[in-house]
Amino acid sequence: MSLLLLPTNLQQCPSSSSTFPSLSPSPSPSTVFSVVVPRRRCLRLVTSCVSTVPSPVSNGSAPAFVVVERDQIRLGLPSKGRMAADAIDLLKDCQLFVKQVNPRQYVAQIPQLPNTEVWFQRPKDIVRKLLSGDLDLGIVGLDTLSEYGQENEDLIIVHEALNFGDCHLSIAIPNYGIFENINSLKELAQMPQWSEERPLRLATGFTYLGPKFMKENGIKHVTFSTADGALEAAPAMGIADAILDLVSSGTTLKENNLKEIKGGVVLESQAALVASRRALTERKGALNTVHEILERLEAHLKADGQFTVVANMRGNSAEEVAERVLNQPSLSGLQVMFQ
C-alpha cells in the first residue's frame, strides 16, 4: 500500500492564482496597490500555489488548531442553498443518508457512519472550523476554500471534483460607456483613466483573492470595496467601475449590461471534499471515515459512468495511512490520494 501525493487536476485560468497564506485581520475596506508583479501563466488550483504574500484585505483570521478529545468525527455541510441540497443528494447517491430530526437543528447523523456527526454551517465557517479543529471534514466550493483557507497547510483537498456547484470567479465590467471596447484584462489595466488619484474601483466579496489576483497581474491602480448581495448593480449605481463575483451561466451579468473579459477569470470552482490534516493524523477514527466516504464516492462515480481520481483503499489499515501522512514533510499544495 502506498500513499500518493498528486497535484490536483483542476486547471486555473491564465494569469490567475489561488493561494492560502496565513490569514490576517482586515484593515480597511479598500486599499490601493502600486506594486508590479510579473505576470504568471497557467497554474493548477491546489491548496496552495505561488507565493505567500499576505493580502492587505483579508476575509477573517485563522484560529489556532486544537485537537479536542471527542468520540465523533465531524463533517461540515453547507446549511442553505443549492450547495446544501446537492451535498445531501450526493451523499444519498453514495448510500450515506443524512438523518436530521429537526430541520431547525444544525446537527444530524449518518447511520451508515455511526461515529460521524453532520454539522450544517455556512461554507466559510466550514473552512474556518476545519482550521480551528471544530470540524474534521467538510464539503465546500473551491472558491470558498481558496478565499478563507489562504494557503494554510493543514487543509487537504481529499476529492476535488464532486461534480456539483460548478462556477467561476470572474471580473465583469459594463458593456457600455468607456468600457464598450474593452475586452481583456490587459486592455482594462491599460486604460488611461486609472491613476493613483483615480484608481479602478472593484466591488467584491472576495477580499483575499481579488487583491492577490490583481497584484499578480500587475494592475497598478485599483481599490477594492467589500460588498455582499447583488454586486451587479454596483457599476450602474456608480459605486464601482467593475465587479469580481461568481458566475454560473452568465445570465445575470447580461441582464445587468455587464460582460466578462479575456484573462479575467480568477479561478474555476466546484464542490470538493476537504479535510484537516491534523484531524486525519491525530483524530481517532478520522482516517477510517475518509476511507469509507472515498470508497462510496468511487463506487458512485463508477456507476455513474464517470472517471474518478479516488484510488482503492481496500485492505489498507488507517494506521498505515496515518503513518505515511505523518511522514510527509508537507501536504500544502498537494492532493491526498489513497491507493
C-alpha positions as CSV (number, residue, x, y, z in Angstrom):
1,M,0.0,0.0,0.0
2,S,1.3,3.5,-0.8
3,L,0.2,7.0,-0.2
4,L,0.4,9.1,-3.3
5,L,0.6,12.8,-3.2
6,L,-0.6,14.2,-6.5
7,P,-1.2,17.7,-7.8
8,T,-4.9,18.5,-8.3
9,N,-6.2,18.4,-11.8
10,L,-8.5,21.4,-11.8
11,Q,-6.9,24.0,-14.1
12,Q,-6.9,27.6,-13.3
13,C,-7.1,30.1,-16.0
14,P,-4.1,32.1,-17.3
15,S,-2.6,34.7,-15.1
16,S,-4.5,33.6,-12.0
17,S,-3.5,32.2,-8.7
18,S,-5.2,30.9,-5.6
19,T,-3.1,30.8,-2.5
20,F,-3.6,30.4,1.1
21,P,-1.1,32.4,3.2
22,S,-1.8,32.8,6.8
23,L,-4.9,34.8,7.5
24,S,-4.6,38.4,8.7
25,P,-7.1,40.8,10.2
26,S,-8.9,43.0,7.7
27,P,-7.7,46.6,7.9
28,S,-9.7,48.9,5.7
29,P,-12.4,48.0,3.2
30,S,-10.3,49.4,0.3
31,T,-6.6,49.5,-0.4
32,V,-4.6,50.9,-3.3
33,F,-1.9,48.7,-4.8
34,S,1.1,50.2,-6.6
35,V,3.3,47.1,-6.8
36,V,4.0,45.4,-10.2
37,V,4.4,41.7,-10.1
38,P,5.5,39.6,-13.1
39,R,2.5,38.1,-14.9
40,R,2.1,34.4,-14.2
41,R,0.8,31.9,-16.6
42,C,-1.4,28.8,-16.1
43,L,-1.4,27.4,-12.6
44,R,-3.2,24.4,-11.0
45,L,-5.7,25.1,-8.3
46,V,-4.5,23.3,-5.2
47,T,-4.4,24.0,-1.6
48,S,-1.6,26.4,-2.3
49,C,0.0,27.9,-5.3
50,V,2.6,30.7,-5.8
51,S,3.8,33.0,-3.1
52,T,2.7,33.7,0.4
53,V,2.5,37.4,0.3
54,P,-0.2,38.4,2.8
55,S,-3.1,40.5,1.4
56,P,-3.8,43.9,2.8
57,V,-7.5,43.0,2.6
58,S,-8.5,39.6,4.0
59,N,-11.5,37.6,5.0
60,G,-11.2,36.7,8.7
61,S,-8.3,35.3,10.7
62,A,-7.2,31.7,11.3
63,P,-7.9,30.4,14.8
64,A,-5.3,28.1,16.4
65,F,-5.9,24.4,15.8
66,V,-6.7,22.5,18.9
67,V,-7.5,18.7,18.8
68,V,-10.3,18.4,21.4
69,E,-11.0,14.9,22.7
70,R,-14.3,13.6,21.4
71,D,-15.7,10.4,20.1
72,Q,-17.4,11.7,17.0
73,I,-15.9,12.7,13.6
74,R,-17.5,15.9,12.5
75,L,-18.4,16.5,8.9
76,G,-19.4,20.0,7.9
77,L,-22.1,20.5,5.2
78,P,-23.4,23.8,3.7
79,S,-26.5,24.8,5.7
80,K,-28.5,26.6,3.0
81,G,-29.0,26.9,-0.8
82,R,-28.3,24.7,-3.8
83,M,-24.9,23.6,-2.4
84,A,-26.6,22.2,0.7
85,A,-29.2,20.2,-1.3
86,D,-26.6,18.9,-3.8
87,A,-24.3,17.8,-1.0
88,I,-27.0,15.8,0.7
89,D,-28.1,14.4,-2.7
90,L,-24.5,13.3,-3.4
91,L,-24.2,11.5,0.0
92,K,-27.6,9.9,-0.7
93,D,-26.3,8.6,-4.0
94,C,-23.4,7.1,-2.1
95,Q,-25.8,5.4,0.2
96,L,-25.0,7.8,3.0
97,F,-28.3,9.1,4.3
98,V,-28.3,12.3,6.4
99,K,-30.9,12.0,9.2
100,Q,-31.9,15.3,10.7
101,V,-34.5,15.0,13.4
102,N,-35.5,18.7,13.3
103,P,-34.8,20.8,10.2
104,R,-34.1,23.7,12.5
105,Q,-31.2,21.8,14.2
106,Y,-27.7,22.3,13.0
107,V,-26.6,18.7,13.8
108,A,-27.5,15.4,12.1
109,Q,-26.4,11.8,11.9
110,I,-25.4,9.4,9.1
111,P,-26.5,5.9,10.3
112,Q,-24.0,4.3,7.8
113,L,-21.2,6.2,9.6
114,P,-22.1,5.7,13.2
115,N,-19.1,7.6,14.5
116,T,-19.8,10.7,12.4
117,E,-21.8,13.8,13.1
118,V,-23.0,16.2,10.4
119,W,-22.9,19.9,11.2
120,F,-24.7,22.3,9.0
121,Q,-22.7,25.5,8.7
122,R,-22.1,28.4,6.3
123,P,-19.5,27.4,3.8
124,K,-16.9,30.0,5.0
125,D,-17.5,28.7,8.6
126,I,-16.8,25.2,7.5
127,V,-13.3,26.3,6.3
128,R,-12.7,28.3,9.5
129,K,-13.8,25.4,11.7
130,L,-11.6,22.9,9.9
131,L,-8.7,25.3,10.7
132,S,-9.7,25.6,14.4
133,G,-10.3,21.9,14.9
134,D,-14.0,22.1,15.4
135,L,-14.6,20.2,12.2
136,D,-12.6,17.3,10.7
137,L,-14.1,17.0,7.2
138,G,-16.2,19.3,5.1
139,I,-17.8,19.8,1.7
140,V,-17.3,23.3,0.3
141,G,-16.7,25.1,-3.0
142,L,-13.1,25.5,-4.1
143,D,-13.8,29.3,-4.3
144,T,-14.7,29.3,-0.6
145,L,-11.7,27.1,0.3
146,S,-9.4,29.5,-1.6
147,E,-10.8,32.7,-0.1
148,Y,-10.9,31.6,3.6
149,G,-8.3,28.8,3.7
150,Q,-5.5,31.0,2.3
151,E,-2.6,28.5,2.0
152,N,-3.0,27.0,5.4
153,E,-1.1,23.8,5.0
154,D,-3.4,22.0,7.4
155,L,-6.1,22.0,4.7
156,I,-6.1,18.9,2.4
157,I,-8.3,18.5,-0.7
158,V,-9.3,14.9,-0.4
159,H,-11.5,14.9,-3.5
160,E,-11.6,18.0,-5.7
161,A,-14.4,17.1,-8.2
162,L,-17.7,16.2,-6.6
163,N,-19.5,17.3,-9.8
164,F,-21.8,20.0,-8.5
165,G,-21.5,23.7,-7.6
166,D,-19.8,24.5,-10.9
167,C,-19.0,28.2,-11.3
168,H,-16.0,30.5,-11.8
169,L,-14.8,33.7,-10.1
170,S,-14.6,36.4,-12.7
171,I,-14.1,40.1,-13.3
172,A,-17.1,41.7,-15.1
173,I,-17.3,45.3,-16.5
174,P,-20.1,47.3,-18.1
175,N,-20.6,46.8,-21.8
176,Y,-21.2,50.5,-22.4
177,G,-19.5,53.8,-21.9
178,I,-15.7,53.8,-21.5
179,F,-15.7,50.0,-21.3
180,E,-17.6,49.4,-24.5
181,N,-14.5,48.4,-26.5
182,I,-12.6,46.9,-23.5
183,N,-12.5,43.1,-23.9
184,S,-9.5,41.9,-21.9
185,L,-7.8,42.3,-18.6
186,K,-4.8,43.8,-20.3
187,E,-6.9,46.4,-22.0
188,L,-8.7,47.2,-18.7
189,A,-5.3,47.7,-17.0
190,Q,-4.0,50.0,-19.7
191,M,-7.0,52.3,-19.7
192,P,-5.6,55.9,-19.2
193,Q,-8.4,56.7,-16.7
194,W,-6.8,54.9,-13.9
195,S,-4.2,56.6,-11.7
196,E,-3.2,56.8,-8.1
197,E,-5.7,59.6,-7.6
198,R,-8.5,57.8,-9.5
199,P,-7.9,54.0,-9.3
200,L,-10.1,51.3,-10.8
201,R,-12.9,50.6,-8.3
202,L,-13.7,46.9,-7.9
203,A,-16.6,45.7,-5.8
204,T,-16.3,42.1,-4.5
205,G,-16.9,39.8,-1.5
206,F,-13.6,38.1,-2.3
207,T,-11.3,40.4,-0.4
208,Y,-8.4,38.0,-0.4
209,L,-8.4,36.5,-3.9
210,G,-9.3,39.8,-5.6
211,P,-6.3,41.8,-4.4
212,K,-4.0,38.8,-4.9
213,F,-5.1,38.3,-8.5
214,M,-4.7,42.0,-9.4
215,K,-1.3,42.3,-7.8
216,E,0.0,39.2,-9.6
217,N,-1.3,40.6,-12.9
218,G,0.5,43.9,-12.5
219,I,-2.7,46.0,-12.1
220,K,-1.2,49.1,-10.5
221,H,-4.1,51.3,-9.6
222,V,-7.1,49.5,-8.1
223,T,-9.2,49.8,-5.0
224,F,-11.4,47.1,-3.5
225,S,-14.7,47.7,-1.8
226,T,-16.3,44.9,0.2
227,A,-19.8,44.1,-0.7
228,D,-22.4,41.4,-0.4
229,G,-25.5,40.6,-2.3
230,A,-26.3,42.0,-5.8
231,L,-22.9,43.2,-6.9
232,E,-24.2,43.5,-10.5
233,A,-25.9,46.8,-9.5
234,A,-22.7,48.5,-8.3
235,P,-21.4,49.8,-11.6
236,A,-24.8,51.2,-12.6
237,M,-25.2,52.9,-9.3
238,G,-21.8,54.5,-9.7
239,I,-20.2,53.0,-6.6
240,A,-17.8,50.7,-8.6
241,D,-16.3,50.5,-12.0
242,A,-16.3,46.7,-12.1
243,I,-17.1,43.7,-10.0
244,L,-15.5,40.4,-9.1
245,D,-18.0,37.7,-8.4
246,L,-19.0,34.1,-9.0
247,V,-20.5,33.4,-12.4
248,S,-22.5,30.3,-13.4
249,S,-24.5,30.8,-16.6
250,G,-23.7,34.5,-17.1
251,T,-27.3,35.4,-17.5
252,T,-27.4,37.8,-14.5
253,L,-24.4,39.6,-15.9
254,K,-26.1,40.1,-19.3
255,E,-29.3,41.2,-17.8
256,N,-27.4,44.0,-16.0
257,N,-25.4,45.0,-19.0
258,L,-22.1,43.5,-17.8
259,K,-19.6,41.4,-19.6
260,E,-16.7,39.1,-18.7
261,I,-13.3,39.9,-20.2
262,K,-10.5,37.7,-21.5
263,G,-8.0,36.8,-18.7
264,G,-10.4,38.0,-16.1
265,V,-11.2,34.6,-14.6
266,V,-9.6,34.2,-11.2
267,L,-10.4,30.5,-10.7
268,E,-12.7,27.7,-11.7
269,S,-14.7,26.2,-8.9
270,Q,-16.9,23.3,-7.9
271,A,-17.6,21.4,-4.7
272,A,-14.8,19.5,-3.0
273,L,-14.3,17.2,0.0
274,V,-11.8,18.8,2.3
275,A,-10.1,17.6,5.5
276,S,-7.9,18.8,8.3
277,R,-4.5,17.2,8.0
278,R,-4.1,17.2,11.8
279,A,-7.5,15.6,12.2
280,L,-6.6,12.8,9.8
281,T,-3.4,12.1,11.7
282,E,-4.5,12.8,15.3
283,R,-8.2,12.2,15.5
284,K,-9.1,8.6,16.2
285,G,-11.4,7.2,13.5
286,A,-11.0,10.1,11.1
287,L,-9.0,8.1,8.5
288,N,-11.5,5.2,8.7
289,T,-14.3,7.7,7.9
290,V,-12.4,9.2,5.0
291,H,-11.7,5.7,3.8
292,E,-15.4,4.8,3.8
293,I,-16.5,8.0,2.2
294,L,-13.9,7.7,-0.6
295,E,-14.8,4.1,-1.4
296,R,-18.5,5.1,-1.6
297,L,-17.7,8.1,-3.8
298,E,-15.7,5.9,-6.1
299,A,-18.4,3.3,-6.4
300,H,-21.0,6.0,-7.2
301,L,-18.8,7.7,-9.8
302,K,-18.0,4.5,-11.5
303,A,-21.7,3.5,-11.5
304,D,-22.4,7.0,-13.0
305,G,-20.0,6.3,-15.8
306,Q,-17.5,8.9,-14.7
307,F,-13.8,8.7,-14.2
308,T,-12.7,9.1,-10.7
309,V,-9.4,10.2,-9.1
310,V,-10.1,8.2,-6.0
311,A,-8.0,5.1,-5.7
312,N,-9.0,1.9,-3.9
313,M,-8.0,1.7,-0.2
314,R,-9.4,-1.8,0.5
315,G,-7.1,-3.9,2.6
316,N,-5.1,-0.9,3.9
317,S,-5.4,0.0,7.6
318,A,-6.0,3.5,8.8
319,E,-2.9,3.2,10.9
320,E,-0.7,2.6,7.8
321,V,-2.3,5.6,6.0
322,A,-1.8,7.8,9.1
323,E,1.9,6.8,9.3
324,R,2.5,7.7,5.7
325,V,0.7,11.0,6.1
326,L,2.7,11.9,9.2
327,N,6.0,11.1,7.3
328,Q,5.3,13.6,4.7
329,P,7.2,16.9,5.2
330,S,4.3,19.0,4.0
331,L,0.9,18.4,2.3
332,S,0.4,22.0,1.4
333,G,-0.3,22.3,-2.3
334,L,-1.0,18.6,-2.8
335,Q,-4.0,16.4,-3.0
336,V,-4.2,13.3,-0.9
337,M,-4.9,10.1,-2.8
338,F,-5.1,6.7,-1.2
339,Q,-4.2,3.6,-3.1
